[in-house]
Amino acid sequence: MVHRVLTNRSFLLLWLGQGVSQLGAGVGFIATLWWVQSTMGSALALGTMATVSGAVGLILSPIAGVFVDRWSRKGIIVGTDMLRALVNCVLAWAMWRGVLTFPLLLVGVAAKAACGQFFAPAVMAAIPQLVRDEDLEKANSLQQVTRNISNMAGLALGGVLVALLGLPALLFVNGIAYLASALSELFIILPPVAKCGPLSFGAFYRDLAGGLTYLRRDHTLFGVMQVLVIINFALVPFSVLLPKLVADHLGAGSEVLGYISSSQMAGMLAGALLISTIPLARRCPGLIRWGLGISASFLMLSPIVSGVYWPVQMLLYGTSGLVMAVVQIFFFSTLQRKVDPGYMGKVFSLNNAMSLGLQPAAAALSGYLADLYSLTIIYLAFGSLVLIGNARLLAIGGLNEYFELGCASGHRSEEPAP
């Protein structure tokens, strides 16, 4: 029950803290983008900032899990939020004093991206320690609901507050939000799963190699993650080429781009709410098994719908987002049940690294192909690749056992923290 999850004191503190920090992050993101645009006036600068953030994530994702499984997860969660609070306050001060430079901003962006790579797997690994096994889907869906609402509200609020408070104040608000989140997380009761202590290079290498060995020994999980790399690659063009779809194919303006983007986020929010109230995996197993292909199928129809019917695009992208959210929550909850607690941080970090690995290449390829072929051909080709990947997933040996594990609770025997 959702009520039982929300009355879990430790989970509630984590959940509320994340909601506040994500709201502040949306406000700070708008301030950062607007400063770059107004100061640099260069699309290259915006691209450089995104590239730095992505590169830091790609480099740190494989190794962050070693620390998550070896050190205090609570310490990592609190510490990274406090560090992000400090970084934002320093950037706010530099912006207020007029001494902020683009290289200094890139250092701050890289620092916050690094914190995120440690924070995310620590949270995912901590949730199974905080809630009961049968409540994992509800806890993960609540996380996603909060993330979507906070992001939407933060971005909207940031746009309004730029004129009212000024850019330095918005970054300061972002820092205070992270600080408030850290203070909330200080009171979480989260027992360690391993001894804390110094980490030598040899110990780090053994831990990293141990995580890879653990993943490779689980042939089902390793096979799933390999196929998901291809599926994630094939899904990138649907977001990268959306502005071109709106402008060139639909003949619409930026407001329609906003409507369609918002509908996809609203669909993900609806999916998270749905799975938090209904045992969807047991009632609609086909939706979970074929969810990735179903989601891509809706997107494949986008170029076929004419600009006159652009509201149908909202329905297509919204439905796709709903199904995708359901599948993601089910997948992460199953991992939290299946993976040994001592390896959970490494598995989630490696999953992030594998998902991020080919996305820059997919984005570049999307732009290249869009100059050569019609969007209809591109969407159909990449959508078909997702469908083939979905079929390959279902052919992986042992996947039925994973699926049954996700549909039924009771895998873990440990009591959650109060």
C-alpha positions in Angstrom: 0.0 0.0 0.0 1.1 3.5 -0.8 0.1 4.5 2.8 2.5 2.0 4.3 5.4 3.4 2.2 4.6 7.0 3.1 4.4 6.1 6.8 7.9 4.6 6.6 9.9 7.4 8.3 13.2 6.8 6.6 11.8 6.5 3.1 9.6 9.5 3.7 12.6 11.6 4.6 14.5 10.5 1.5 11.5 11.0 -0.7 10.7 14.5 0.6 14.4 15.5 0.4 14.6 14.4 -3.2 11.5 16.3 -4.1 12.9 19.6 -2.6 16.3 19.1 -4.3 14.8 18.3 -7.7 12.6 21.3 -7.5 15.6 23.5 -6.8 17.6 21.8 -9.5 15.0 22.8 -12.1 15.2 26.4 -11.0 19.0 26.3 -11.1 19.1 24.7 -14.5 17.1 27.5 -16.0 19.4 30.1 -14.3 22.5 28.3 -15.7 21.1 28.1 -19.3 20.0 31.7 -19.2 23.3 32.9 -18.0 25.1 31.0 -20.8 22.7 32.3 -23.4 22.8 35.9 -22.3 26.5 36.0 -21.6 28.0 33.8 -24.3 25.2 33.9 -26.9 26.6 30.7 -28.3 24.9 27.4 -29.1 28.4 25.9 -28.9 28.7 26.9 -25.3 25.4 25.2 -24.4 26.6 22.1 -26.3 29.9 22.1 -24.5 28.1 22.3 -21.1 26.0 19.3 -22.0 29.0 17.4 -23.3 31.0 18.0 -20.1 28.1 16.7 -18.0 27.6 13.7 -20.2 31.3 12.9 -20.3 31.6 13.0 -16.5 28.7 10.7 -16.3 30.1 8.2 -18.8 33.5 8.2 -17.0 32.3 7.9 -13.4 29.2 5.6 -13.9 31.2 2.3 -14.0 33.3 3.1 -10.9 30.8 4.9 -8.7 29.1 1.7 -7.7 32.3 0.4 -6.1 32.1 3.2 -3.5 28.3 2.8 -3.1 28.8 -0.8 -2.1 31.8 -0.2 0.0 31.1 3.0 1.9 28.1 4.2 3.8 25.2 4.8 1.3 23.7 7.3 3.7 27.0 9.1 3.8 27.1 9.2 0.0 23.5 10.5 -0.3 24.0 13.2 2.3 27.5 14.1 1.3 26.7 14.5 -2.4 23.7 16.7 -1.7 25.8 18.9 0.6 28.6 19.2 -2.0 26.0 20.2 -4.7 24.7 22.8 -2.2 28.2 24.2 -1.8 28.9 24.3 -5.6 25.6 26.1 -6.3 26.3 28.7 -3.6 29.8 29.3 -4.9 28.5 29.8 -8.4 25.7 32.1 -7.1 28.3 34.2 -5.3 30.6 34.4 -8.3 27.6 35.3 -10.6 26.5 38.0 -8.1 30.0 39.4 -7.9 30.3 39.4 -11.6 33.4 37.1 -11.6 31.8 34.0 -13.0 33.5 32.7 -16.1 32.5 30.0 -18.4 35.4 27.7 -17.4 34.4 28.1 -13.8 30.8 27.2 -14.6 32.0 24.1 -16.4 33.9 23.0 -13.3 30.7 23.5 -11.3 28.6 21.6 -13.9 31.2 18.7 -13.8 31.2 18.6 -10.0 27.4 18.4 -9.9 27.3 15.7 -12.6 29.9 13.7 -10.6 27.8 14.0 -7.5 24.8 12.8 -9.4 26.6 9.6 -10.6 27.3 8.6 -6.9 23.9 9.8 -5.6 21.6 7.9 -8.1 23.0 4.4 -7.5 23.2 5.0 -3.8 19.5 5.9 -3.7 18.5 2.9 -5.9 20.5 0.6 -3.7 19.1 2.1 -0.5 15.4 1.8 -1.3 15.3 -2.0 -0.9 16.8 -1.5 2.6 14.1 1.0 3.5 10.9 -0.5 2.3 9.3 -4.0 2.2 9.8 -6.2 -0.8 6.2 -6.0 -1.8 6.3 -2.2 -1.7 9.3 -1.7 -4.1 7.1 -0.8 -7.1 5.2 1.7 -5.1 8.3 3.3 -3.6 10.0 3.5 -7.1 6.8 4.9 -8.6 6.6 7.6 -5.9 10.2 8.5 -6.7 9.4 8.9 -10.3 6.2 10.9 -9.6 8.1 13.3 -7.4 10.9 13.6 -10.0 8.5 14.4 -12.8 6.4 16.9 -10.8 9.5 18.6 -9.3 11.2 18.9 -12.7 8.1 20.4 -14.4 7.5 22.8 -11.5 11.1 23.7 -11.1 11.5 24.6 -14.8 8.3 26.6 -14.9 9.1 28.3 -11.6 12.6 29.1 -12.8 11.3 30.8 -15.9 9.1 33.1 -13.8 11.7 33.8 -11.1 14.5 34.9 -13.5 12.9 38.3 -13.9 11.8 38.6 -10.3 14.8 37.5 -8.4 17.7 37.5 -10.8 20.0 34.6 -11.8 22.3 34.6 -8.8 19.3 34.2 -6.4 18.1 31.3 -8.4 21.4 29.4 -8.1 21.4 30.3 -4.4 17.8 28.8 -4.1 19.2 25.7 -5.8 21.9 25.4 -3.2 19.5 25.9 -0.3 17.3 23.2 -1.7 20.2 20.7 -1.8 21.1 21.7 1.7 17.5 21.1 2.9 17.5 17.7 1.2 20.8 16.8 3.0 19.4 17.8 6.4 16.3 15.7 5.8 18.5 12.7 4.7 20.6 13.0 7.9 17.8 11.4 9.9 17.4 8.3 7.6 18.1 5.0 9.4 20.1 3.1 6.8 22.4 0.2 8.0 25.6 -0.3 6.0 25.9 -3.4 3.9 29.7 -3.4 4.0 32.5 -2.1 6.2 33.5 1.5 5.5 37.2 2.2 5.3 40.1 3.4 3.1 40.0 2.2 -0.5 43.4 1.3 -2.0 43.9 1.0 -5.8 44.2 -2.8 -5.5 41.0 -3.0 -3.4 39.2 -0.7 -5.9 40.3 -2.9 -8.8 39.2 -6.1 -7.1 35.8 -4.6 -6.3 35.2 -3.3 -9.8 36.3 -6.6 -11.3 34.1 -8.4 -8.8 31.1 -6.4 -9.9 31.8 -7.2 -13.6 32.2 -10.9 -12.7 29.0 -10.9 -10.7 27.1 -9.3 -13.6 28.6 -11.7 -16.2 27.8 -14.8 -14.1 24.2 -13.8 -14.1 23.7 -14.6 -17.8 20.1 -13.4 -17.8 20.8 -10.0 -16.3 23.9 -9.5 -18.4 22.0 -10.5 -21.6 19.2 -8.1 -20.7 21.6 -5.2 -20.1 23.4 -5.9 -23.4 20.1 -5.8 -25.3 19.0 -2.6 -23.5 22.1 -0.9 -24.8 20.8 -1.4 -28.3 17.2 -0.4 -27.4 18.4 2.8 -25.6 20.4 3.6 -28.7 17.4 3.1 -30.9 15.2 5.3 -28.7 17.4 8.4 -28.9 16.3 9.7 -32.4 12.7 10.0 -31.2 13.7 12.7 -28.7 16.6 14.3 -30.7 14.6 14.7 -33.9 11.3 15.8 -32.2 12.1 19.6 -32.9 12.6 18.7 -36.6 9.4 16.7 -36.6 7.4 19.6 -35.2 9.0 22.3 -37.4 9.5 20.5 -40.7 6.9 17.7 -40.7 4.1 19.2 -38.7 4.7 22.8 -39.8 4.2 24.0 -36.2 6.0 26.3 -33.8 7.8 26.0 -30.5 4.5 26.0 -28.5 3.6 22.6 -30.1 7.1 21.3 -29.3 6.4 22.3 -25.7 3.0 20.6 -25.7 4.3 17.3 -27.1 7.3 17.3 -24.7 5.1 18.0 -21.8 2.6 15.3 -22.8 5.4 12.7 -22.8 6.4 13.8 -19.3 2.8 13.8 -18.2 2.5 10.2 -19.6 5.5 9.1 -17.5 3.9 10.7 -14.5 0.6 8.9 -15.2 2.5 5.6 -15.6 4.2 6.0 -12.3 0.9 6.8 -10.6 -0.8 3.8 -12.3 1.8 1.3 -11.2 1.8 2.7 -7.6 -1.9 1.8 -7.3 -2.4 -1.3 -9.4 -0.3 -4.5 -9.5 0.1 -4.0 -13.2 2.7 -6.7 -13.8 0.2 -9.4 -12.6 -2.8 -8.0 -14.3 -1.2 -7.0 -17.6 1.8 -9.2 -18.1 1.9 -8.5 -21.8 2.2 -4.8 -21.3 5.4 -5.4 -19.2 6.9 -8.0 -21.6 6.3 -6.0 -24.8 6.3 -2.5 -23.2 9.4 -1.3 -24.9 8.1 -2.3 -28.3 4.7 -0.9 -27.6 6.2 2.4 -26.6 8.3 2.6 -29.7 5.3 1.6 -31.9 3.4 4.7 -30.8 6.4 6.9 -31.6 6.8 5.2 -35.1 3.3 6.6 -36.0 4.4 10.2 -35.3 5.6 11.1 -38.9 2.5 9.5 -40.4 0.1 11.9 -38.5 -0.2 15.2 -40.4 0.3 18.6 -38.8 -3.4 19.2 -38.8 -3.8 16.6 -36.1 -0.9 17.6 -33.9 -2.9 16.9 -30.7 -2.7 13.2 -31.8 1.0 13.6 -31.5 0.5 14.5 -27.8 -1.5 11.3 -27.4 1.2 9.2 -29.1 4.0 10.6 -27.1 2.0 10.7 -23.9 1.0 7.0 -24.2 4.6 6.1 -25.1 5.8 7.8 -22.0 3.2 6.1 -19.8 4.2 2.6 -21.0 7.9 3.4 -20.8 7.5 4.5 -17.1 5.7 1.3 -16.2 8.5 -0.8 -17.8 11.3 1.2 -16.2 9.8 0.9 -12.7 9.1 -2.8 -13.1 12.7 -3.4 -14.3 14.4 -1.4 -11.5 12.1 -3.0 -8.9 13.1 -6.5 -10.2 16.8 -5.6 -10.0 16.4 -4.5 -6.4 14.8 -7.9 -5.6 17.3 -10.0 -7.5 20.7 -8.4 -7.1 22.7 -9.1 -3.9 22.8 -6.0 -1.7 26.5 -6.0 -1.7 26.6 -5.6 -5.4 23.6 -3.5 -6.0 25.5 -0.2 -6.3 27.9 -1.7 -8.9 25.1 -3.2 -10.9 23.1 0.0 -11.1 26.2 2.0 -12.0 27.2 -0.4 -14.7 23.7 -0.3 -16.0 23.9 3.5 -16.2 27.3 3.3 -18.0 26.0 0.8 -20.5 22.9 3.0 -21.2 24.9 6.2 -21.6 27.6 4.7 -23.7 26.1 4.8 -27.2 23.7 7.7 -26.7 26.1 10.5 -27.9 26.8 8.4 -31.0 23.0 7.9 -31.5 22.4 11.6 -31.3 25.1 12.4 -33.9 23.8 9.6 -36.2 20.3 10.9 -35.9 21.3 14.4 -37.1 23.3 12.9 -40.0 20.5 10.6 -41.2 17.9 13.4 -40.9 19.8 15.2 -43.7 19.6 12.2 -45.9 16.3 10.5 -45.3 12.7 11.4 -44.4 11.6 11.3 -40.8 9.2 8.6 -41.7 12.0 6.2 -42.8 14.1 7.1 -39.8 11.3 6.6 -37.2 10.2 3.3 -38.8 13.8 2.0 -38.9 14.7 2.8 -35.3 11.3 1.8 -34.1 11.7 -1.6 -35.8 15.1 -1.9 -34.1 13.4 -1.5 -30.7 10.8 -4.1 -31.7 13.6 -6.5 -32.7 15.4 -5.8 -29.4 12.2 -6.4 -27.4 11.8 -9.8 -29.1 15.4 -10.6 -28.4 14.8 -9.8 -24.7 12.0 -12.3 -24.5 14.3 -15.0 -26.0 16.9 -14.6 -23.2 17.2 -17.7 -21.1 15.9 -17.3 -17.5 13.9 -14.1 -18.3 10.7 -15.8 -17.3 12.1 -16.4 -13.8 13.0 -12.7 -13.6 9.6 -11.8 -14.8 7.9 -14.0 -12.2 10.2 -12.5 -9.5 9.0 -9.0 -10.5 5.4 -10.1 -10.4 5.6 -11.6 -6.9 7.3 -10.3 -3.8 9.1 -12.1 -1.1 12.6 -12.5 -2.6 14.4 -10.6 0.2 14.3 -11.8 3.8 15.9 -8.7 5.4 13.6 -6.4 7.4 13.6 -2.8 6.1 14.8 0.1 8.2 12.0 1.8 10.1 
